Amino acid sequence: MRSARPCAAMLLGLAVVLANSALARDDGRYANSPLKPWFESLHSEYGQCCSDADGYVVADVDWESDKGHFRVHIDNEWVVVPDGAVITEPNKIGRTMVWKHYIDGHPRVRCFMPGSMT
């Protein structure tokens, strides 16, 4: 019975790792989108933003701008968007999007593309 616990814990840990890595993959649903090459070309000072499948649409109430600086509400936290993470080219979809990652369990912004706030 004792040897079953470490094995079960290891299997549970492996399942969590595999599930989390699967969430970050492009599942192909945007493969035929005319905007796919544009999304894949987006980058900030922190690197490539990836694609629409990796970005998240942000509701207007979940982001704000003050004197050219942005904050975005991610996972119940207001996160300051670093200036280098802001996508400055025209937004072809009009929706606000954020590409996030985590440091010490807290969300951080890799790329941020402001929308039209309409």
Helices and strands as residue ranges (DSSP letters): H 4-23, H 36-41, E 43-44, E 47-48, E 56-57, G 60-62, E 63-66, E 69-74, E 77-81, G 83-85, E 97-103, E 106-113
